[in-house]
Amino acid sequence: MSAAEQRKPNVNLSAPIGSIDLRAFDDNGTPYEIFACYDCLLWHAEVAIVEDKVLVREWHVVDCPQFQRLLADDTTEQ
């Protein structure tokens, strides 16, 4: 196993953060439930309006496994 594979993700208070915009409502207009991220200490969310769309902007530390999955899912949908 290489050093990069053994490295633990930096998910503490000094970690860099990033954000991703997610849909706030499903196709039927039902709002999505938002749960705190248990993988990083700096997780928080805000409501954003972008091009007349209501979005939830989630902030995670960059190494957060949940954030990495969200980014991977987001790129596959485009």
C-alpha positions in Angstrom: 0.0 0.0 0.0 1.4 3.4 -0.9 1.7 6.4 1.5 -1.2 8.1 -0.3 -3.4 5.1 0.3 -2.5 4.9 4.0 -3.0 8.6 4.6 -6.0 9.5 6.7 -8.3 12.2 5.3 -7.9 15.6 7.0 -11.4 16.2 8.3 -10.7 18.4 11.3 -11.1 22.1 12.0 -8.0 23.1 10.1 -9.0 21.3 6.9 -9.7 23.2 3.6 -13.4 23.3 2.8 -15.4 23.1 -0.5 -19.0 23.3 -1.5 -21.5 21.6 -3.8 -24.9 22.8 -4.8 -27.7 20.2 -4.6 -31.3 20.3 -5.6 -33.6 21.3 -2.7 -36.7 19.6 -4.1 -37.3 16.3 -6.0 -39.3 16.2 -9.3 -42.6 16.1 -7.4 -41.7 19.3 -5.4 -41.0 17.5 -2.2 -38.1 19.0 -0.2 -35.1 16.7 0.5 -34.3 16.0 4.1 -30.9 17.3 5.2 -28.8 15.5 7.8 -25.5 16.6 9.2 -22.4 15.0 7.9 -20.8 12.7 10.5 -17.5 12.5 8.5 -16.3 16.1 8.9 -16.5 18.7 11.7 -16.9 21.7 9.4 -20.1 20.5 7.5 -22.8 23.1 7.2 -25.5 23.9 4.7 -27.1 27.1 3.3 -30.0 27.8 1.0 -28.9 29.5 -2.3 -30.9 30.8 -5.2 -29.1 30.3 -8.5 -30.8 31.2 -11.8 -34.2 31.2 -10.0 -33.6 27.7 -8.6 -33.6 27.0 -4.9 -30.6 24.9 -4.0 -29.0 23.6 -0.9 -25.3 24.4 -0.8 -23.4 21.9 1.4 -20.0 22.7 2.7 -17.6 19.9 3.6 -13.9 19.5 4.2 -12.3 18.6 0.9 -11.1 15.2 2.1 -14.6 14.2 3.5 -15.7 10.8 2.0 -19.3 12.1 1.7 -18.1 15.2 -0.2 -16.0 13.1 -2.5 -19.1 10.8 -3.3 -21.3 13.9 -3.9 -18.7 15.3 -6.3 -18.4 12.0 -8.1 -22.2 11.7 -8.4 -22.5 15.3 -9.6 -20.0 14.8 -12.5 -21.8 11.7 -13.7 -25.1 13.5 -14.0 -23.8 16.3 -16.3 
